[in-house]
Amino acid sequence: MYRKKGGVWSSEPTHVATQQATAVTGYLRGVDVIAQTSITIKADEDNYFVWKGYGFRLHAPKGALPPDLPQCTLHIQASLSGQYQFPKESQLVSAVYWISAPVTFSKPLMIDMQHACLSPLQLKFVKAQCTQKQLPYRFEPIEKSNEVFIQHSSYGSISITKFSGV
């Protein structure tokens, strides 16, 4: 596990979100899931999680959970294909991460996703509702998001408080 410090991931010790090996229920129709995991976020600690081999990092700051909730579990599924419809003139350049959480967070979580694009200035995060009844899943750009794509970096970052498939 690694910790984000000053914009750089270092191996300095910190509280690391607990990864569980439990399976996530297969509620996503039409999605080819390549991997899944669950992590526990604790309210009174900074939480860091690196999903090695899947290009996914998450930071949940201390106090991100609602005051009455001491911890919660996030379920994450990674997919490379499925019944997806993306905005016109766009193409998929990363895995699709389906994230479910039982709460809206009090503070935004920072998520870094690895991409395979040589020109990150043209990138945009998109989302789809995992509760959508009709297939394909229709992805739309995330409006007014706090997203960052840095030239010469293979990761993009987004700050988000509610999940339904990112």
C-alpha positions as CSV (number, residue, x, y, z in Angstrom):
1,M,0.0,0.0,0.0
2,Y,1.1,3.6,-0.6
3,R,0.2,6.9,0.8
4,K,-0.3,10.1,-1.2
5,K,1.9,12.9,0.2
6,G,2.5,16.2,-1.6
7,G,1.1,14.8,-4.8
8,V,3.5,11.9,-4.8
9,W,2.7,8.3,-3.7
10,S,5.2,7.2,-1.1
11,S,5.6,4.1,1.0
12,E,5.5,6.0,4.3
13,P,3.4,4.1,6.9
14,T,-0.2,5.2,7.4
15,H,-3.6,3.7,8.1
16,V,-4.6,1.7,5.1
17,A,-8.2,1.0,4.2
18,T,-8.9,-2.7,5.0
19,Q,-9.3,-4.8,1.9
20,Q,-11.6,-7.8,2.2
21,A,-11.5,-10.8,0.0
22,T,-15.3,-11.1,0.0
23,A,-17.1,-11.3,-3.3
24,V,-19.3,-8.5,-4.4
25,T,-22.7,-9.6,-5.6
26,G,-23.1,-9.7,-9.3
27,Y,-25.8,-7.1,-9.7
28,L,-24.5,-5.5,-12.9
29,R,-26.3,-7.0,-15.8
30,G,-24.3,-6.9,-19.1
31,V,-21.0,-6.1,-17.5
32,D,-17.9,-8.3,-17.9
33,V,-16.3,-8.0,-14.4
34,I,-12.5,-8.8,-14.4
35,A,-12.0,-8.2,-10.6
36,Q,-13.8,-7.1,-7.5
37,T,-12.9,-6.1,-4.0
38,S,-14.4,-4.5,-0.9
39,I,-12.7,-2.0,1.4
40,T,-13.7,-0.7,4.8
41,I,-13.4,3.0,5.4
42,K,-13.0,4.2,9.0
43,A,-14.5,7.6,10.0
44,D,-11.8,8.6,12.5
45,E,-8.7,8.0,10.3
46,D,-7.3,8.9,6.9
47,N,-7.8,5.9,4.7
48,Y,-5.6,5.0,1.7
49,F,-6.2,2.1,-0.7
50,V,-4.2,1.0,-3.7
51,W,-5.7,-1.8,-5.9
52,K,-2.4,-3.1,-7.3
53,G,-2.6,-4.4,-10.8
54,Y,-6.0,-2.6,-11.5
55,G,-4.9,1.1,-11.8
56,F,-7.1,2.3,-8.9
57,R,-6.2,4.4,-5.8
58,L,-8.5,5.9,-3.2
59,H,-8.0,8.4,-0.4
60,A,-10.9,8.9,2.1
61,P,-9.9,11.7,4.5
62,K,-10.6,11.6,8.2
63,G,-14.2,12.7,8.8
64,A,-15.4,11.7,5.3
65,L,-18.2,9.6,6.8
66,P,-21.4,11.0,8.3
67,P,-21.0,11.7,12.0
68,D,-23.2,8.8,13.1
69,L,-21.3,6.2,11.0
70,P,-18.0,4.8,12.5
71,Q,-17.2,2.9,9.3
72,C,-18.6,1.7,6.0
73,T,-17.7,-0.7,3.2
74,L,-17.2,0.2,-0.4
75,H,-17.7,-2.5,-3.1
76,I,-15.6,-2.0,-6.2
77,Q,-15.8,-3.9,-9.5
78,A,-13.4,-3.4,-12.4
79,S,-14.5,-4.0,-16.0
80,L,-12.9,-3.7,-19.4
81,S,-16.1,-4.4,-21.4
82,G,-19.8,-4.6,-21.2
83,Q,-23.0,-3.2,-22.7
84,Y,-21.7,0.4,-22.5
85,Q,-22.6,3.5,-24.5
86,F,-20.2,6.4,-24.3
87,P,-20.7,10.0,-25.5
88,K,-20.2,10.5,-29.2
89,E,-16.6,11.0,-30.4
90,S,-15.2,9.3,-27.4
91,Q,-13.6,5.9,-26.5
92,L,-12.8,4.0,-23.4
93,V,-9.1,4.5,-22.3
94,S,-9.3,2.9,-18.8
95,A,-11.0,0.2,-16.9
96,V,-14.6,1.0,-15.8
97,Y,-14.8,1.0,-12.0
98,W,-18.3,0.3,-10.5
99,I,-18.3,1.6,-7.0
100,S,-21.1,1.2,-4.5
101,A,-21.3,2.8,-1.1
102,P,-24.3,2.9,1.4
103,V,-23.8,6.6,2.1
104,T,-23.2,10.0,0.7
105,F,-19.8,11.2,2.1
106,S,-19.4,14.3,4.2
107,K,-16.1,15.1,2.6
108,P,-15.1,14.1,-0.9
109,L,-13.0,11.0,-1.6
110,M,-10.1,11.4,-4.0
111,I,-9.9,8.6,-6.6
112,D,-7.0,8.1,-9.0
113,M,-7.6,6.0,-12.1
114,Q,-5.0,4.8,-14.5
115,H,-5.6,5.5,-18.2
116,A,-3.9,4.6,-21.5
117,C,-4.0,8.0,-23.3
118,L,-1.0,9.8,-24.6
119,S,-2.8,13.2,-24.5
120,P,-4.5,13.4,-21.1
121,L,-5.6,17.0,-21.7
122,Q,-8.4,15.5,-23.8
123,L,-9.7,13.2,-21.1
124,K,-13.0,13.4,-19.2
125,F,-14.5,11.3,-16.4
126,V,-17.9,9.8,-17.2
127,K,-20.5,8.1,-15.1
128,A,-23.5,5.8,-15.5
129,Q,-26.1,4.7,-13.0
130,C,-25.6,1.1,-11.9
131,T,-29.4,1.0,-11.1
132,Q,-30.3,1.7,-14.7
133,K,-33.1,-0.7,-15.9
134,Q,-32.4,-0.7,-19.6
135,L,-29.1,-1.7,-21.3
136,P,-26.7,-0.5,-22.5
137,Y,-25.4,1.6,-19.6
138,R,-25.3,5.1,-20.9
139,F,-22.3,7.1,-19.7
140,E,-22.4,10.9,-19.5
141,P,-19.6,13.4,-18.6
142,I,-19.5,14.3,-14.9
143,E,-20.4,18.0,-14.9
144,K,-18.7,20.4,-12.5
145,S,-16.4,17.8,-11.2
146,N,-13.1,18.3,-9.5
147,E,-11.0,16.3,-12.0
148,V,-7.3,16.6,-12.7
149,F,-5.4,15.2,-15.7
150,I,-1.7,16.0,-15.6
151,Q,0.5,15.9,-18.7
152,H,3.0,13.0,-18.6
153,S,1.0,11.1,-16.0
154,S,-0.9,7.9,-16.5
155,Y,-3.4,8.7,-13.8
156,G,-6.4,11.0,-13.6
157,S,-7.9,12.2,-10.3
158,I,-11.4,13.0,-9.3
159,S,-13.0,14.2,-6.1
160,I,-16.4,12.7,-5.5
161,T,-18.9,12.3,-2.6
162,K,-21.5,9.9,-4.0
163,F,-21.2,6.7,-6.1
164,S,-23.2,4.9,-8.7
165,G,-20.7,3.6,-11.2
166,V,-17.8,5.8,-12.2
